[in-house]
Structures are given as C-alpha cells and as structure tokens.
Amino acid sequence: MSLFQSAQKPSSAGEQSPASPLSVRIRPRNFEEFVGQEHIVGPGHLLRQAIDSDHLSSMILWGPPGSGKTTIARIIACKTEACFMQLSAVTAGVADLRAIVSDARKRRAFNGQKTILFVDEIHRFNKAQQDGLLPHVEEGTVILIGATTENPFFEIISPLVSRSRIFRLEPLSDSQIGTILDRCLTDSERGLAGEKVHLALDARDFLIQASRGDARVALNTLEWATLNANPNAEGIRFLQVTNIEDALQQRMLRYDKDADAHFDTISAFIKSMRGSDPDATLYWLARMIYAGEDPGFIARRILICAAEDIGLAEPMALVLASSAAYAVEYIGWPEAQIPLAQAAIYLACAAKSNSVVKGIGLALAEVKNNAAPAVPLHLRNPSFSGATKMEYGTEYQYAHDFPGHFIQQEYLPKELLFRQYYLPSDQGSENQILERLKALWTPWKKYADPSP
C-alpha cells in the first residue's frame, strides 16, 4: 500500500467498538442493511447506481437529522476505490482543507487515484471556506460529498450547488424506525440482543413517535433506557413507557396519530381558532407539538381554517397562514413552531366569516342540480376568426372604459339572473365588501342579506 493510500477507508462497519454508542455500532454496512430513502438509494435509482458502479460526482445530501446522510457516506467509503477523507465543518479550518487538497493532488499524480471528501454539516462552512473549496471541486481534485440539514439553495453558495447533485432525504417513517429498533433488539453482534431487552409494545410505539423520524434519537434513547433498567432474576430488562420517558426526559401524551386522540386534539385546535380563543388555540397547538404531530399537517389545518372560517372578513389571514406553511418547509422543526403559533393566534383573533365556503357550496349545488345554461354571447371568447359574425363578445362592455372602472351588465345567464351565492357578512373587511356591492349593483340593494 502506498503512502497516499494509507488513509483510504474507515473500517467496514464504520468506527465501531464495544464502547461506541449504539447508533454507531448498529450503523448499516451496506445497502442491504440500510433502511429508508428508497427514492434515491433503492435498486435502479441514480445514486445507488453511481455508488455501485463507483462513478461518483460531487453531491450534497440534504435531509433532517438521523435520516441516513452519514451512513450513505460511509457505505460509499466502503465501496469506492477512491481515497475517502472526512471533515466536520464544525471543527475543520482552511488549513485542514488545504492539507487534504494537497494530498489529493499528489495521490492523483502518483497513481491516478481519486479522492472523495465528505464534509459533514457543510452549511457550517462560511462563504470564504466554501469559495476556497469551489475550484478544487470544479477541477475534479476532490469529489465532494456534503451533508446538511439546511436547505443548500440558501446555505451553500450557488456555484458549489450548481456543480453538485442535490439528493433530498426524508424523515424516516414510523414503520422504518420500528424496523431499525427491532433489528437492534435482535442483533447479538452489534445490537442489544445480549442485554435481553424486552421493549413493551406501548413503549415501542411511544419511542417511535417521540423520535420524529430521527433514527439516531431512537437508538440513543433505547440504549440509555437499557443501561438504566435493572434486569430481573432471569437477566431480562423490561422497558416500559416510563423507562423511555426517563431516557427522553419527555412525558408521554396519549396521542395516537391514527386514532381518536389525534382527531380530537386537532378538532379542539380548529374550534378554538374558530371560536376566537387564542389561549385555547395555543394550548391545543402545544399539545400537538409536544406529542410529535407532523408540522405540515398542522400548517394545512391552519390554511383551511383561514379560508373556511375567516375568509374575506380578514383576507390577510390566508396570507399569514400560507407564510407559516412555507416557514415549516423553509426553516424546519423545532423553530417552525413559532410561525405556526403566530398564524394560529392571528386566526383566533381575526374577524370570522364563513361566507366564502357557503358561497362556493351554493354555486356548486347550482351546477350539480340544475341544467347549465349557455354562456351569454357577450361573454364568449371573440379571439378567433369568424367570432364577430357569430356576435361573440360584440356587446361586451369593458369595465375599465367607464367611470369608477365599473358598468352594470349581465354576467350570469338570463336563467340565473339575480341569483346570489356570495352573501357577505358584516364582519371585518367583509362589511366594506358588502357596502361596495350595494353601491355598485342595483339588485344588491334589494337582495343583499348579510349572514349573521
């Protein structure tokens, strides 16, 4: 082995020893053991093919903690013929990077061997450090594998992003976390089978839920609970919910995402916003956050409430709800709980109206239950040859040509004239809408009937 090959590979099991944390010892050694992320490392997918064929290009692995970024990098280290080097952006400096690049140049000149540089937490590199890495990636001196929990399009300089493939990793599902835990409990070589651990079913469910898709949290918690559980006379360690709670320092809430507690809590949350009680709104939101509810689900319910229960009484409610939903995707958890709380409080305190949902419901019932009259000639599309001869659009009056940008003309078929689907309330901004419609439309003076 040459001088330049001496640092080529970590151990095939990844820095394992009996003293290593369980999450390190049980780390998958190959893709047969790997759980999750089938959309990028499943058989036949691009990244899997590149790894199996050892034809890698620079890439950035983007995903939440415990989703498998480092594990994928270590599997690459075990499979590649390139020299594999690793840096942590938290502790590494420019001097470390220069030394790796210098050795990579010598290695390539000496025997043509490539160098793969794995940079964990690459978003921690400042702009100058990223700029310093760029030319070596561009020239092919190193093949970069960056791992980050942050959106690379915001946290990594665009020239580096443009020279790398971005692979998005997803949080592990409950069933995938369960598979990892079960494998750990039955593995006598690297897992906990030798400790004779019996994990109660409700404790298993609680641990899966509390881990929130993070395999490292699940494994570290299981290990800590095992170490602090006293074996019985037969040497068996029985782990109950209280053992997992102690290891997590988190109390269990009765909150099954597929059963009554889930639906009852979200129902209470929505009804509290609808009922204009910000304190109850915050309480039920906190219950869902603490229990590990999907923040995307909460954001979607806030969006629905903004349109269904507030509507045009406060048009900004939907804007703020949309911004909160975007924040969930952009900044992630747990910080996203703050914009979710902001939106929920705003909705709870806003004027309420359900006229929008009632209006579209009445219009849909009209379409469903009655014949559909033809579109009036003056409203039809006149932008084709022969339309004028057919009188399409000839009597249409362009509103902007008239004072106040308004002219009274018929927009409904004659069979539906004077139908009202939208009945604005007298709440908030909607009261101004009602007054405007009354001022514009003669029929509204007679037919407008604000909903209570």
Buried (B, 14 or more C-beta within 10 A) or exposed (E): EEEBBEBBBBEEBBEBEEEBBBBBBBBBBEBEBBBBBEEBBEEEBEBBEBBEEEEBEBBBBBBBBBBBBBBBBBBBBBBBEBBBBBBBBEEBEEEEBEEBBEBBBBBBEEEEBBBBBBBBBBBBBEEEBBEBBBEBBEEEBBBBBBBBBBBBEEBBBEBBBEBBBBBBBBBBEBEBBBBBBEBBBEBEEBBBBEBBBEBBEEBBBBBBBBBBBBBBBBBBBBBBBBEEBEEEEEEEBBBBBBBBBBBBEBEBBEBEBEEEBBEEBBEBBBBBBBEBBBEBBBEBBEBBBBBBBBBEBBBBBBBBBBBBBBBBBBBEBBEBBBEBBEBBEBBBBEEBBEBBBBBBBBBBBBBBBBBBBBBEEBEEEEEEEEEEEEEBBBBBEBEEEEBEEEEBBEEBEEEEEEEEEEEEEEEEBEEBEEEEBBBBBBBBBBBEBBBEBBEEBEBBEEEBEBBE
